Amino acid sequence: MKQKVFIIGLGLIGGSLALGIKRNKDILIIGYDANSHTLNTAKKIGVIDEMAIHIKEGSELADVIVFATPVNETIRLMHELPNWNLKKDVIVTDTGSTKREIMEAALMLKEVGITFIGGHPMAGSHKSGVEAARAHLFENAYYMLTPFETENDQEINELSNLLQVTKAKIVQVNANEHDHMTAVVSHFPHLIAASLVHQLADENEQFPFTKQLAAGGFRDLTRIASANPIMWRDITLQNRKELSNQLQLWTEEMIKLQNLLTHAEAEEIESYFSKAKQVRDELPISSQGAMFSVFDLYVDVPDYPGVISEITGYLAKDNISITNLRIVETREDIFGILVISFQTMEDRARASKCIANNTTFETYIS
């Protein structure tokens, strides 16, 4: 008899999780989404095996329940779970990007004997919706689990085994550690990116041509500021304590940098940039970090008509899918570079080999 997994919320994450888990032929995926069109589409394109018209009915059939909904909605639904006739050994989890509030809400589930293990797959895409769901979305990405310290190892192992088929890297941390680390490497950078864009907007009022120069490095640095503002409103509110601490540390770092500029000591300034370069160069570029990760390949192309279509033609011939194309125009260290983004590290490696086999263009990873 197949194990039944009920996924509530069939957006990019919920849909991709369904497809990933379905690699296990002993799993039956039941899906629910508040949007009936999304639910019907998920069934039509094979993301789910069965549709649940009501959350309560789907939950009562499930061996595993996954909330792939916004954190606030997940917490609301968690309060309803004790009133439903769930299976005795059901495991409940979620995919929220903040964990402290989720695990606090899960305490009342624990009190009534319902197993809840927090989860956060740290992957995403520039696309959204169930149509963008991909079975390989979580491959090589970290999938964080935040069980209670007193949680039974058997339940943790059962959920981990279920998720292994997605080819994600399953790791365990507590909720506080999770929220702190994601604040540092994901949530806080969004605040910085947004603040830089606000500063540009203010500067542009006095110097209207400023926006026209905001390409290259500025665009790369602030790309994440284009993310969904509603989602990031919620993340900011839910993780505001950690973000406030990070903002204080950032302020202290900016004071340190201000002092470097004031004293204008060339060696100290060079040392500051050297340390930053060293730390940045040591980052694990071969693995996905928090939230949306892409794998970029930089191609030093000559300037002649048709060069971009030539390169994409080679990639298409080798059946290599790309997710984005852009030109880096005005960075100090790189000029006139074609940047091609891929969904996986393997696709990027194949693309580099393909371009090397067909052209003399240099490719590299930044």
N, C-alpha and C positions, 0 to 999 in steps of 0.2 A: 504493500500500500504506500502510495506516494506521500511524502511530507508536504504539508500545506503551508505556504508562506503568504501572508496577507500584507500587501504593501498599500499604505494609505498615502495618497499624493503621488501623482504620476507625471511629474515634471521631468526635467533632465536627470536629476539624481535618482528619483524613485524609478523612473523608466530604465535607466542604465543599470541600476541594481537588479531589477527584475530580469533583464536580458543576461546579465552576468551570472546570476544564480541559476538561470535556466540551462546553463551549460551542464548542470547536473540533471540527468534525465529522470532522477527519482524525486524531483521537486515539482510541485504544482503551484503556479503563481496565481493568486487571486488578487485583483486590483480594485481600488476605489479612488475616485477623484470627484471633488465637489462639482467640477465642470463636466457635464454629461458628454459634451463633444470630445473632450480629452479622454474620458473613459472609453467611449466607443472607438475612438481612434486607436487607443492602446490595444484594444482587442483586435481590431481590424488588421493592424500591422504586425501582430504577433508579439507585442511586448508582454502581454499577460495571457494566461490561459483561460481564466474565467473572470467575469465581472461581478462585483458586489454592488447591489443597488443601495444598500444601507450599511453603514460602518458596523453597526452592532451585529448584524447577521454575519458579515464577513469575519469579524473578530472571533465569533463563537465557533467558527469552523477551523480556525488557524492553530497550527503548532508553533508558529513564529509570527509575531506582529511587528511590522516596521512602520514607524511614523516618519514619512519623508515629507513632512509639512514644516512651515515656519515654526520657530520655537514657541511663540505665544499660542499658536493653534495646537501644537503638540501638548503643551501643558493643560490646555482646556480639555482636550480629549482624554488625557491621562486621568483627570478627575472623574470621568464618566466610566472608566474601565471597571471599577469595583462593582458597578451595578449590572454588569453584563455576565452572562453565563459562559465564562471562558473555560477552556480545557484546563485541567488541573496542573499540567506541567508546561503550560504555554510560556514562551520566552518573549518578552517585549523589548524592543530597542528603538532607536531613532537615528536620524542622520543630521541633527542640528549642529551648527558651527560654534555654538557656545554650550557649555555643559553644566556649569554650576547651578543655574536655576532649574534645569531639567532634573538633575539628580536630587535637588531639594524637593521637587515635586514628586519624585519617585519614592520618597520615604513613605508616603501614605500607601503606595502600592505594596511596598515591602511589608508593611504592618498587616496587610490582609493576605499575605502569602503569594503575591504575584511577583515573579522574577522580572526585574528590569535591569538591562545593561545598556548604558549610554553608548552611542556610536557616532563617529564623524568621519566619513570618507573624504579625504582631503584632495579632491579633484573637481574639475569643472570644465566648462567650455565657453567659448565666445557665443555659442548658440544656446537657446533655451527651448523648453517645451518637450513633450514626449516624442515629437518627430525627430528631435536631435539626439535621442537616447542611443547609446552605443554600448555593446557588450564589453568592449575593451577599455571603457573610460577609466576604470580603477586600476588597470594594470600598472604595476610598479609604483603606484601611489600609496601613501600611508593611510591606513584605515585605523583610526584611534578608537579603542574601546575604553570606557570609563566605568567599570563595575564597582559596586560597593566593596570595601575591604573585606567584608564578611561574606561576600558572595561565594556560593558553592562552585568549586572548580569545574564540576561536571557541566553546569550550565554555561560557564564561560567557554569551555572547550567545545561544547555543542554549537554555540553561535560562531566561534572562530572557524570551526570545520565547515559550517554552512557558507561562510564568506570566503574561504580559501579558493573556491572555484573562480572567484572574480580576479584572481592573481594579484590582489592587493597585498601590501605588507601590513599584517595585523600586529599592532602593538598595544600595550596596556599602560595607561597612566590614570592618575586620579583627576577628578574634575577641575580642581584648582590648578594643578600643573597644566592641564590642557588649556584652560582659559588664559593662563599666563603666557604660555609659549605661543599660542596663536595670536595673542595680542601683540607680541614682539614682532613676529615675522609676517603677519597677515593683516590684522585689524588696524594696528597703529599706522603702518605704511599708507593705508587708505586715507587716514586723517591728514597725513603729511601731503599726499598727492592733492587732496582737495584744497588744502591751505595754499599750496603753490599756485593752483589754478585761480583761487580767489585773489591772490597777490597779483597775478598776471592781469586779471580783470581790472583791478584798481590802477595798475600802472598804465594800462591801455587807455584809460580815460585821459591821461595827460600826454601819453605818447602813442597815438592811434596805430602806428605801424608795428608796435611790439608784437601783436598777435601774428603778424605775417612772418616774423622771425622765429616763432615758437614751434620749431620742427626739431628733428634729430633728437638730441639728448633730452630736451624738455618734454617732447612728446612721449619718448620712451619712459621717462621717469613718472609721468602723470597719466599714463594710459589707464591705470586702474580707477582713476577718478570718474571714468565713464560708466562705472558699474551701476547696477540698479539702486537708486537712492532709497527706496523703501526697504530693501533688504539690508542695506548698510545703516539705515536709521535704527532698525531693530537690533542688529549686531552691536552697534555702538551703545545703545541703551542697556542691553543685556550684559555687556562686558565693560561697563563704564568705570568700574573701580580699577581694573587692571589698566585700562586706557588712560585714566587719570594719573596713575603711577608712571606710566610710560611717558606721558606728556611732561611730567615733572623732571624725569631723567633727561628727556630731550632738551628741555629748557636749560638744564645745567650744562649739557653738551654744547648748546649754542652760545652760552656765556663763555665757555672755554674757547670756542672758536672765535668769538668776538675779541677776547684777550689776545689771541694769536695775531689777529689783524691789527689790533692796536699797537702791539709791540713790534710787529713787522720783522720778526726774526726769520730769515730765509730758511735756515736749517730746521727750525721747529715746524714751520709750515710744510716743508718737504717731508719731514718725518710723519706729520699728521696724514698727508695723502698717501705716503708709503704704507703706513699701517692699514689704512682703509683698503688699499689695493691688495695687500697680502690677505686680509680677512676675506675680501670679496672673491679673490682667486681660489680660495680654499673651500668655497661653498660647493655642496654636492650637486653639480649641474647635471649629473646623470640620473638623478631621481627627482620625483615630483615633491614639492613642498605643500604648504597649505593653500587650499582653494584652487583657483584656476591656474593650471600650468600648461605651457606649450613648449615645444622643442624647436628653437629657432636655429636656422642655418644661414650664415652670412655668406653671400656670393659677391666677389669682386668682379663686376661685369664691365666690359667696355661700353662706351656710349655710341650705339648705332641702332638704327630703326629695326625693330623686330627681335631684339635680343631677349626680352622677357618672354615673348611667345615661343621663342626657340627653346628656352630652358624649360618652360612648362610643358612644351611638347615632348621633350625627352622624358620628363617625369610621367606624363600621361601614358606614353608608350610602354613604360615599365610598370604601369598601374600603381603609381605612388600617389596617394591622396594628400593634398595640402589643405590647411585650414585658413591661411591668410598670406597675403603678399603686401609688402610695403617697401618703400625706398627710404633709406636713412640719408638725409640731405646735408645737414650742417653741423655734424659733430666734429669736435676738434681732432679726434683720433681716427675717425672713419669718414670717408667722403664718397658719396655716390655708390652706396652699397645696397644690393638687393637682399632683403631679409625675407626668408620663406619659413613659415611656421607649420609644424607638423603635429599630429595628435600623439604620436608615440616616438620614443627614442629610436626604435628600430626603423621607422619610416625615415627619420632624419639620416640615419646611417646609410640606408639604401639610396637616399637622394644624393648624398655626398658622393657615393661611389658612382652613381649614374652620371652625375655632372662631370666627374673626373674622367669617365670612360668616353664621354662624347665631346668634351670641350677642354680648353686649356685654362678655364677660369678657376681661380683659387677659391676654396671654400673653407670656412672655419667656424668655430663655436665661440661666442663671446660670453 
